[in-house]
Structure formats: structure tokens, C-alpha cells
Amino acid sequence: MEWALTTFTGSTVPAADATTTALSLLATYGQGRKVLQSWWLTALLYSIFLGACRPWSWRDRGCASPRQVLPPSPPRTRGT
């Protein structure tokens, strides 16, 4: 990278410029990987959570399966 900066630019400190550029590119790559891993972990945890919650929600509603739907309850009136 230092060679490229010396050859193609008029930099007076090509070694320092090359070092900061290389470190910046490595940091950007690392942050991109971290974000991607974070999304995968979040998706995995939410899928586990939803998978664990579904059977209990069907049981609490009195459903034998997700296809069985309970009829709506009548509206409540105030004061009667």
C-alpha cells in the first residue's frame, strides 16, 4: 500500500497514510462481520423464542391445534 501511495499520489508521509488506511479497512471489515454475526444471533434467538411460545399460546386459548379457532366472545356492556 505504501508503494501505491508513493507512486500514484504526492503524499509526504506514505507509510503513515498506508498504515492508517490499512487499519481503517481492517476495522471496517471487522465491524461488518460483527454486525452480520449479531443479526444471525438475533434471528436464531427470536426463532427459538417464537418456537417455544407457540404451543403454550395455543394451549392457553384452549386450541388443540393452530387451525382450530375459538369463536369470538360477546362484547361486555358496562353497568349490567
TINU-541191 format. One line per field, with one value per residue: residue in three letters; x, y, z of N, C-alpha, C, CB in turn. Coordinates in steps of 0.2 Angstrom, whole numbers. Atoms other than C-alpha are relative to their C-alpha. Glycine has a CB too. Example, Ala and Ser with C-alpha at 12.3 -4.5 7.8 and 13.67 -1.06 7.14 Angstrom:
<nodes>
resn [Ala; Ser]
nx [4; -4]
ny [-6; -6]
nz [0; -1]
cax [62; 68]
cay [-22; -5]
caz [39; 36]
cx [4; -4]
cy [6; 5]
cz [0; 3]
cbx [-5; 2]
cby [0; 2]
cbz [6; -7]
</nodes>
This chain:
<nodes>
resn [Met; Glu; Trp; Ala; Leu; Thr; Thr; Phe; Thr; Gly; Ser; Thr; Val; Pro; Ala; Ala; Asp; Ala; Thr; Thr; Thr; Ala; Leu; Ser; Leu; Leu; Ala; Thr; Tyr; Gly; Gln; Gly; Arg; Lys; Val; Leu; Gln; Ser; Trp; Trp; Leu; Thr; Ala; Leu; Leu; Tyr; Ser; Ile; Phe; Leu; Gly; Ala; Cys; Arg; Pro; Trp; Ser; Trp; Arg; Asp; Arg; Gly; Cys; Ala; Ser; Pro; Arg; Gln; Val; Leu; Pro; Pro; Ser; Pro; Pro; Arg; Thr; Arg; Gly; Thr]
nx [4; -4; -2; 6; 0; -6; 0; 6; 2; -5; 0; -7; -1; 3; 0; 6; 6; 2; 1; 7; 4; 1; 3; 7; 3; 0; 5; 6; 1; 2; 7; 5; 1; 3; 8; 3; 1; 6; 6; 1; 2; 6; 5; 0; 4; 7; 3; 1; 5; 7; 2; 2; 6; 6; 5; 4; 6; 5; 3; 4; 6; 4; 0; -3; -5; 0; 5; 6; 1; 6; 4; -2; 4; 4; -2; 3; 4; -2; 5; 5]
ny [-6; -6; -1; -3; -7; -4; 0; -3; -6; -4; 0; -1; 5; 6; 5; -1; 1; 7; 4; -1; 3; 7; 1; -2; 6; 6; -1; 1; 7; 3; -3; 3; 7; -1; -1; 6; 5; -3; 2; 8; 2; -3; 4; 7; 0; -1; 6; 4; -3; 1; 7; 2; -4; 2; 6; -2; -5; 4; 4; -5; -2; 6; 3; 6; -1; -7; -1; -1; -7; -1; -5; -6; 0; -6; -6; -2; -6; -3; -2; 5]
nz [0; 0; 7; 4; -2; 3; 7; 4; -3; -2; -7; -3; -5; 2; -5; -5; 4; 2; -6; -2; 4; -1; -7; 1; 4; -4; -5; 4; 2; -7; -2; 5; -2; -7; 1; 3; -6; -5; 3; 0; -7; -2; 4; -4; -7; 1; 3; -6; -4; 3; 0; -7; -2; 4; -3; -6; 2; 3; -6; -4; 3; 0; 7; 0; 5; 2; 5; -3; -3; -4; 2; -4; -6; 1; -2; -7; 0; -7; -4; 0]
cax [0; 14; 21; 4; 4; 22; 19; 2; 0; 10; 9; 24; 21; 16; 20; 8; -5; -4; -4; -20; -28; -25; -30; -46; -50; -47; -58; -72; -71; -72; -87; -96; -93; -98; -115; -118; -115; -126; -140; -138; -138; -153; -163; -158; -164; -180; -184; -181; -191; -206; -205; -206; -220; -232; -238; -242; -252; -262; -265; -270; -283; -290; -285; -280; -270; -266; -280; -294; -301; -312; -327; -326; -333; -348; -345; -346; -358; -354; -366; -377]
cay [0; 12; 9; 13; 29; 34; 30; 37; 51; 66; 61; 67; 53; 37; 25; 33; 35; 17; 11; 21; 16; -2; -1; 8; -6; -20; -11; -9; -27; -32; -21; -28; -46; -41; -34; -49; -61; -50; -52; -71; -72; -61; -71; -88; -82; -75; -91; -101; -89; -90; -109; -110; -98; -105; -122; -113; -99; -112; -122; -106; -101; -119; -124; -141; -135; -119; -122; -123; -106; -101; -91; -73; -69; -57; -39; -33; -20; -8; -7; -23]
caz [0; 4; -14; -21; -11; -16; -34; -38; -25; -19; -1; 10; 23; 13; 27; 39; 26; 21; 39; 44; 28; 31; 49; 44; 30; 43; 56; 43; 38; 57; 60; 45; 51; 69; 63; 52; 67; 78; 65; 64; 83; 85; 71; 80; 97; 91; 81; 97; 107; 95; 93; 112; 114; 101; 110; 126; 117; 108; 125; 134; 121; 123; 105; 101; 86; 77; 64; 77; 81; 95; 92; 97; 115; 116; 119; 138; 142; 157; 171; 168]
cx [4; 3; -5; 0; 6; -1; -6; -3; 6; 1; 7; 1; -4; -1; -6; -6; -2; -2; -7; -5; -2; -4; -8; -4; -1; -6; -7; -2; -2; -6; -5; -1; -3; -8; -3; -1; -5; -7; -2; -2; -7; -6; 0; -4; -7; -4; -1; -5; -7; -2; -2; -6; -7; -4; -3; -5; -6; -4; -4; -6; -5; 0; 4; 6; -1; -6; -7; -1; -6; -4; 1; -5; -5; 3; -2; -3; 2; -7; -6; 2]
cy [6; 1; 3; 8; 4; 1; 5; 7; 5; 0; 0; -6; -7; -6; 1; 0; -7; -4; 2; -2; -7; -2; 1; -6; -6; 2; 0; -7; -3; 2; -3; -7; 0; 1; -6; -6; 2; -2; -7; -2; 2; -4; -7; 1; 2; -6; -5; 2; -1; -7; -2; 2; -3; -6; 3; 5; -4; -4; 5; 3; -6; -3; -6; 0; 7; 1; 1; 7; 1; 5; 6; 1; 6; 6; 1; 7; 3; 1; -5; -6]
cz [0; -7; -4; 1; -3; -7; -3; 4; 2; 7; 3; 5; -2; 5; 5; -3; -1; 7; 3; -5; 1; 6; -1; -4; 5; 5; -3; -1; 7; 2; -4; 2; 7; -1; -3; 5; 4; -3; 0; 7; 2; -4; 4; 6; -1; -3; 6; 4; -3; 0; 7; 2; -3; 3; 6; -2; -3; 6; 4; -3; 0; -7; 0; -5; -3; -5; 3; 3; 4; -2; 4; 6; -2; 3; 7; 0; 7; 4; 0; 2]
cbx [-5; 6; 2; -6; -1; 6; -1; -6; -4; -1; -2; 0; -3; 3; 7; 1; 0; 6; 5; 0; 2; 7; 3; -1; 4; 6; 1; 0; 6; 6; 0; 3; 7; 3; 0; 4; 7; 1; 0; 6; 5; -1; 2; 7; 4; -1; 4; 7; 1; 0; 6; 6; 0; 2; 5; 5; 3; 2; 6; 5; 2; -7; 3; -5; -1; 6; 0; -1; -1; 3; -8; -1; 4; -7; -1; 6; -7; 3; -3; -3]
cby [0; -2; -7; -3; 1; -4; -7; -5; -1; 7; -7; 7; 2; -2; -1; 7; 4; -3; 2; 8; 2; -3; 4; 6; -1; -1; 7; 4; -3; 2; 7; 0; -4; 5; 6; -3; -1; 7; 3; -3; 3; 7; -1; -2; 6; 6; -3; -1; 7; 3; -4; 2; 7; -3; -6; 4; 5; -6; -3; 6; 2; 2; 5; -6; -5; 2; -6; -6; 5; 2; -2; 7; 1; -2; 6; -1; 0; 7; 6; 0]
cbz [6; 5; -3; 1; 7; 2; -3; 0; 6; -3; 3; 3; 7; -6; 3; 3; -6; -3; 6; 0; -8; 0; 5; -4; -6; 4; 3; -6; -3; 5; 0; -7; 1; 4; -5; -6; 3; 1; -7; -3; 5; -3; -7; 1; 4; -5; -6; 4; 1; -7; -2; 5; -1; -7; 1; 4; -5; -5; 4; 1; -7; 1; -5; -2; -6; -3; -5; 6; -7; 7; 0; -4; 6; 3; -4; 5; -1; -1; -1; -7]
</nodes>
